[in-house]
Amino acid sequence: MTPADWDVVRQIYIEGIGTGHATFETEPPAWDDWDIARSPECRLVAETGDRVVGFAALTRVSPRPVYRGVQDAMLYVAAHARGAGVGSELLARLVEASEAAGIWTLEAHIFPENAASVRTFANAGFRVVGVQERVGRFRDGRWRDVLVMERRSQVVGVD
C-alpha cells in the first residue's frame, strides 16, 4: 500500500463503516493519522487488474518492547468484490508478511455478527480467545461485544 492507494482504500473503509459490522469508527482517518498508526512493513492492497479491491494492515498493540511481535490485523474488501476469495488471499499474504517481519502473534477484534470475517480469520488459523462484552457503544447507542481472535505463528517465536 502506498499513499497513492489511499483514496480507494478510504472508500473501501467507508463501505465497511456503512455495514455496521466492521468498526466502531464513524469516519475514516486522514492519511497521515492512518499512516502513523499502522506498521509500515505490513500494509497490503489486493488488486483486480489495476483496481484496488481490498486492503489489510497491522497495528502494534503496545509500544512496550515485550509486545513487539504482537500486532492487530485489519482486513477490508470492497462490497463488489466480497465472496470472491479476496479477503482470504489478502489475509494469507498478511500472515506471510507479518512472519517475514518477525511478528509471532496476530490478533483481530471482530463484531460477532460479522460472520464472514469470523470465518475468514478462522480459516487462516485464528481462534477465538475471548469476548469483550459490551466493550463499546456503537454509533446508535447500543453496547457491542467484540470477539478477540488470535493466530500464533508456527514459524516465528517457536523457540
Secondary structure, 3 states (H helix, E strand, C coil): CCHHHHHHHHHHHHHHHHHCCCCCCCCCCCHHHHHHHCCCCCEEEEEECCEEEEEEEEEECCCCHHHCCEEEEEEEECHHHCCCCHHHHHHHHHHHHHHHCCCCEEEEEECCCCHHHHHHHHHCCCEEEEEEEEEEECCCCCEEEEEEEEEECCCCCCC
